[in-house]
Amino acid sequence: MKRRSIQIADDCPAQEPMLPLINIVFLLLIFFMIAGSLQKLGPFEVNPPASLTAKSQAEDTIVLWFGKTGEVGLGDHTGTLENLSSFLPVDYIGRPVEIRADRETDGTKVVALLKRLQELGIDKVQLMTAMEAEQE
């Protein structure tokens, strides 16, 4: 049997191991994916009114978005006051509701929303506001 000899060229640069770099990039990707999804955003943007005090919300709070034109949003669902009950969670009775209304929303529309929530049996309502320092 004939023996084969393998020649290694000395002029080839040594290759650095890529696995540690790939591991670090993968871990950073996972970190930023998790960190970026911590804040839940609403179905549309609202600019809340200013406030001097701040209070944290309960864990089981239902966050209801209320836009300038009267649209209502919850999670990924949007609609009007009339079909609000169709996208409320099944266990909404007894849970607090936080309203995130735009500061330019007409007060009569907010009152209509409060009346609709009262008709649906919701009695714990909070209005989300922004701290004064954040307004600038």
N, C-alpha and C positions, 0 to 999 in steps of 0.2 A: 504494500500500500504506500502511496505517495504522501508525504507530509507537506502540508501547506504552511507557509510562514505568513504571519500577519505583520505588516509594517505600520507603525504609528508615526505620523508626521509630527515633528517637533514644532513646526511653525503654526499649528492650529492653537488658537487661544482656548484656555480652559473655560468650560461653561459653568456659570454660577447656578446653584440650585434655585429653581423658581417656586418650589412648593411653599416655603415660608412666606414669600411675597403674595402668593395667591391666597393663602390662609388669612393673612392680615387684611387684604382687600375684601375678602368675603365677609369677615367679621365686621369690618367697617360698614359694609353694605347693609348687613342685618341690623346693626345699631341704628343707622340713620333711617331705615324703613320703620323701625319700631318707634323711634323718637319723633319722627314726622307725623305719625298717626295718633299721637296721644290726644290732641285737641280735636274735638268733633266740630265740624263746621256745619252751618245750616244750609238749607236749600237756596237761600239768597242772602245778600249782605244787608245788615242793618247797622245803623249808627246810633247807639243807645244814648239816652239823656244822661246828664252829669249828676253826680251824687257826692256827698262828703263822707259817707260811711260805707263800709263794705262788710258783707256777711257771706259766708260760704253756704253753698247749697247742700241739701241732703243727697244721699247717694241714689235714692229711688225717684228723684225729681224728674218730671217730664219737662223737657225744654221745648217750648212752643215759640216759633219765629213769626213775627207779625210785621209785614212790610208797609211801606208808605201808601201803597194803593189799596191796602186791605187784604192782600193775599196772606194766607196762613200756611205755615210749614212745620212739619214734624219729621225729623229724620230725613229721608229722601222724598217724602210725599209733600205735595203742595196742593192747595185748594182754596175754597172760600169758607166763610163762617157756616154756611148751610151744610156743607159736607164734612165739617170738622170731626164729627163723631165717627166717620168711616175710617179715618186713619189714626185715631187714638188707640193706645194699647188696650187689650181686653181688661186688664186689671187697673184701670185708671182711677176708679173710685177710691178715695182715701189717700191717694198719692198727691204730693204737692206739685203744682205746675208753675214753672218759671216762664214768664213772658219776656221775650227779647224783641221789643218793639223799636222801630226807628224813631229817632228824636223828632223827625219832621212829620210823623203820623198825626193825623187829626185826632184830637181828644175824643170826639164823638165815636170814632171808629174803635178806639180802645175801650170805651164804655160799652159799645155793642159786643165786643169780644168778651168782656167780663160778664155781661148778661147771658151770652151764649154758653159760657163755661158754667155759670150758675144753673142754667136750664139742664145741663148735662150732669149735674150733681157734684161738680168740683167746687170745694169750698176753701181750699188752701192755694192761694195764688200769690206769687211774688213777681214784682216788676224788676228786671235786671237793668242796672244802670252802670255807667262807667265812672271811675274816679276822676276828679277834676284835673289831676296832673296829666292824665292820658289825653286830654282834649286838645292839647297844643300840638 
